[in-house]
Amino acid sequence: MLVIVGAIVVTSSVIGGYILAHGNLSVLFQPAEVLIIFGAALGGLLIMSPMHVLKSVIKGTIKTITGGGAYSKKDYLETLLLLTEIFTKIRKEGLISIEQDVEEPHNSTIFSKYPKFLKNHHALGLLTDTLRTVMTTTVSPYELESILDSELETLHESELSPAKNLNTVAESLPGLGIVAAVLGVIITMQKIKEPPEVLGHSIGAALVGTFLGVLMCYGFVGPLAKKLETNVHEEREYLLMIKSALVSFVGGAAPQIAVEFARRSIPPHLRPSFHDLEEAIRALKSGR
């Protein structure tokens, strides 16, 4: 929602200031300049991006504009409850008791209580794969932590690729605006024998290219790329929380202590309080 609000503020501020200065809006309507700048920018994105990265750019942009992808305090609390249920079941009934839950999480009575977590394939894969590793090997807490650190680092770098590529496009836009402006000047030179008002209009049209390139870079595409990057960092913080709980539990901590380790690793503005978690666990046990 804030992305849309921000875009409206940028647009209204720029256009509003232009109108207040008695600018002619019709001069800003230059389809040829738009085609040159955005066509070249799209071509550059296609050149630099493998297909999987290109798909991620499109999905990430849509998700960011529609307000998806952000984690809330409720999301973190539900994940802590899920971890509590899994760890408690393991402690009471043994690792073998969760084999079916891990192999078929979508049919699991535990996982099915948390549909949003089930849709998060990164988090679901991290949790189930780690539990499979613990069930089938004698991995130590230190080895497990190294494995998870390696996985999260690889995932983080991969998820940053769309933001990096989109940022590169943003940085290219002022230059592409200059390209459009230069082409406009070339066209103007072909009209050198025309009256001053015709030349003035042609030069104005050429300068619109520079204006659009700079505006799109710093007002829209650059901030959007930064937002994509922020979403990736938030995803990493969420997965680090799950990692913290798993490493602590495998190291011998009681379920409540392992979950508390996870809670303390959550960013402060999203961290459920100790009492919030305690009340949620009580409600879970009472079946409410």
C-alpha positions in Angstrom: 0.0 0.0 0.0 2.8 2.4 0.9 4.4 1.7 -2.5 1.3 3.0 -4.3 1.0 5.9 -1.9 4.6 6.8 -2.5 4.2 6.7 -6.3 1.2 9.0 -6.1 3.1 11.5 -3.9 6.0 11.5 -6.4 3.8 11.9 -9.4 1.5 14.6 -7.8 4.5 16.5 -6.5 6.4 16.6 -9.8 3.3 17.3 -12.0 1.8 19.7 -9.5 5.0 21.7 -9.3 5.2 21.8 -13.1 1.6 23.0 -13.4 2.2 25.7 -10.7 5.0 27.0 -12.8 2.5 27.3 -15.7 4.0 24.4 -17.6 2.1 22.9 -20.6 1.3 19.3 -19.8 0.9 18.4 -23.5 4.6 19.0 -24.0 5.4 16.1 -21.5 3.4 13.7 -23.7 6.2 12.3 -25.9 5.5 8.7 -26.9 8.7 8.4 -28.9 10.8 9.4 -25.9 8.9 6.8 -23.7 9.5 4.1 -26.3 13.2 4.8 -26.5 13.8 4.9 -22.8 11.7 2.1 -21.6 12.3 -0.1 -24.6 16.0 0.2 -24.1 15.7 -0.4 -20.4 13.6 -3.5 -20.9 16.1 -4.8 -23.5 18.9 -4.3 -21.0 17.0 -6.2 -18.4 16.5 -9.1 -20.8 20.2 -9.1 -21.7 21.4 -9.2 -18.1 18.8 -11.5 -16.6 18.6 -15.3 -16.9 15.0 -16.5 -17.2 14.6 -17.5 -13.6 15.8 -14.0 -12.5 13.5 -12.3 -14.9 10.5 -14.2 -13.5 11.6 -13.3 -10.0 11.8 -9.6 -11.0 8.2 -9.7 -12.3 6.9 -11.7 -9.3 8.8 -9.5 -6.8 7.6 -6.3 -8.4 3.9 -7.4 -8.5 4.2 -8.6 -4.9 5.8 -5.4 -3.7 3.2 -3.2 -5.5 0.3 -5.2 -4.1 1.7 -5.1 -0.6 2.6 -8.8 -0.3 5.8 -10.4 1.1 6.0 -8.4 4.3 6.0 -10.3 7.6 3.9 -9.2 10.5 4.1 -9.9 14.3 1.3 -12.4 13.8 3.3 -14.3 11.2 6.2 -14.6 13.6 3.9 -15.6 16.5 2.3 -18.4 14.4 5.7 -19.7 13.4 6.8 -19.8 17.0 3.6 -21.8 17.8 4.3 -24.2 15.0 7.9 -24.8 16.2 6.5 -25.3 19.8 4.2 -28.0 18.6 6.8 -29.8 16.6 9.5 -29.7 19.3 7.0 -30.7 22.0 5.9 -33.7 20.0 9.5 -34.8 19.4 10.3 -34.4 23.1 7.3 -36.5 24.1 7.2 -39.1 21.4 10.6 -39.1 19.7 11.8 -38.0 16.3 10.1 -40.9 14.5 6.7 -39.4 15.6 7.0 -36.5 13.1 8.2 -38.5 10.1 4.8 -38.4 8.5 4.4 -34.7 9.2 7.8 -33.9 7.6 7.2 -36.1 4.6 3.7 -34.9 3.9 3.4 -31.5 5.5 0.3 -30.5 3.6 -1.5 -33.6 5.1 -0.1 -33.0 8.6 -2.5 -32.1 11.4 0.2 -29.8 12.8 1.2 -28.0 9.7 -2.3 -27.7 8.4 -3.1 -25.3 11.3 -0.7 -22.8 9.7 -1.7 -22.4 6.1 0.4 -19.3 5.5 3.5 -21.1 6.6 2.7 -24.0 4.2 2.6 -21.5 1.3 6.1 -20.2 2.2 8.2 -22.8 0.3 11.5 -21.4 1.5 10.5 -21.7 5.2 8.8 -25.0 4.8 11.7 -26.5 2.9 14.2 -25.2 5.5 12.2 -26.7 8.4 11.3 -30.1 6.8 14.7 -30.7 5.2 16.5 -29.9 8.5 14.2 -32.3 10.4 14.9 -35.0 7.8 18.6 -34.4 8.3 18.2 -34.7 12.1 16.1 -37.9 11.7 18.5 -39.7 9.4 21.9 -38.6 10.6 23.8 -37.9 13.9 24.6 -34.3 12.9 26.0 -32.2 15.8 24.5 -28.8 16.6 27.7 -27.1 15.2 27.6 -29.1 12.0 23.9 -28.3 11.6 24.5 -24.6 12.2 27.1 -24.6 9.4 24.8 -26.4 7.0 22.0 -23.9 7.7 24.3 -20.9 7.4 25.6 -22.2 4.1 22.0 -22.7 2.8 20.7 -19.4 4.0 23.7 -17.5 2.5 23.2 -19.2 -0.9 19.5 -18.5 -0.8 20.0 -14.9 0.2 22.4 -14.2 -2.7 20.1 -15.9 -5.1 17.1 -13.9 -3.9 19.0 -10.6 -4.1 19.6 -11.0 -7.9 16.2 -9.5 -9.0 16.8 -6.4 -6.8 20.3 -6.0 -8.1 19.2 -6.3 -11.7 16.4 -3.9 -11.2 18.8 -1.4 -9.6 21.1 -1.7 -12.6 18.1 -0.8 -14.8 17.4 2.2 -12.5 21.0 3.4 -12.8 20.8 3.2 -16.6 17.7 5.3 -16.9 19.3 8.7 -16.7 21.8 7.7 -19.4 19.0 6.3 -21.6 17.2 9.6 -21.1 20.2 11.4 -22.5 20.2 9.0 -25.4 16.5 10.0 -26.1 17.4 13.7 -25.7 20.4 13.4 -28.1 18.1 11.8 -30.7 15.7 14.6 -30.2 18.4 17.2 -30.8 19.4 15.4 -34.0 15.8 15.6 -35.1 15.8 19.3 -34.2 18.9 20.0 -36.2 17.0 18.6 -39.2 14.5 21.3 -38.7 17.0 24.1 -38.4 15.3 26.1 -41.1 11.9 26.0 -39.3 10.6 29.0 -37.3 11.8 29.5 -33.7 8.5 28.2 -32.2 8.9 24.9 -34.0 12.5 24.6 -32.9 11.6 25.4 -29.4 8.9 22.8 -29.3 11.3 20.2 -30.8 14.0 21.0 -28.2 11.5 20.9 -25.4 10.4 17.4 -26.6 14.0 16.3 -26.6 14.6 17.5 -23.0 11.5 15.4 -21.9 13.7 12.3 -22.4 16.3 13.5 -19.9 13.5 14.4 -17.5 11.8 11.0 -17.8 15.0 9.1 -17.3 16.0 11.0 -14.2 12.5 10.9 -12.7 12.0 7.2 -13.3 15.4 6.4 -11.8 15.2 8.3 -8.6 11.4 8.5 -8.2 10.2 5.0 -9.1 12.5 2.2 -10.3 15.4 2.9 -7.9 13.1 3.0 -4.8 11.3 -0.1 -6.1 14.6 -2.0 -6.4 15.5 -0.9 -2.8 12.1 -2.2 -1.6 12.7 -5.6 -3.3 16.1 -5.7 -1.5 14.4 -4.9 1.8 11.9 -7.7 1.3 14.8 -10.2 0.8 16.5 -9.0 4.0 13.2 -9.5 5.9 12.9 -13.0 4.4 16.4 -13.8 5.7 15.6 -12.5 9.2 12.5 -14.8 9.2 14.5 -17.8 8.2 17.3 -17.0 10.7 14.6 -17.2 13.4 13.7 -20.7 12.3 17.4 -21.7 12.2 18.0 -20.3 15.7 15.2 -22.5 17.1 16.4 -25.7 15.2 20.0 -25.3 16.3 19.0 -24.7 19.9 16.7 -27.7 20.0 19.1 -30.1 18.4 21.7 -28.8 20.9 19.6 -30.2 23.7 17.4 -27.2 24.7 13.9 -27.8 25.9 11.2 -26.8 23.4 10.2 -23.7 25.4 13.9 -22.6 25.6 14.5 -23.3 21.9 11.5 -21.2 20.9 12.6 -18.5 23.2 15.9 -18.4 21.4 14.0 -17.9 18.2 11.8 -15.2 19.7 14.8 -13.2 20.9 16.3 -13.3 17.3 13.2 -11.6 15.8 13.6 -7.9 15.0 12.3 -5.8 17.9 9.5 -4.1 16.0 8.1 -7.5 15.0 8.9 -9.5 18.1 6.0 -10.9 20.1 6.3 -10.2 23.8 7.0 -13.1 26.2 3.5 -12.8 27.5 2.0 -12.8 24.0 3.8 -16.0 23.2 2.9 -17.6 26.6 -0.8 -16.8 26.2 -0.8 -18.1 22.6 0.8 -21.4 23.8 -1.8 -21.7 26.6 -4.6 -21.1 24.1 -3.0 -23.8 21.8 -2.8 -26.3 24.6 -6.4 -25.6 25.6 -7.6 -26.1 22.1 -8.9 -22.6 21.6 
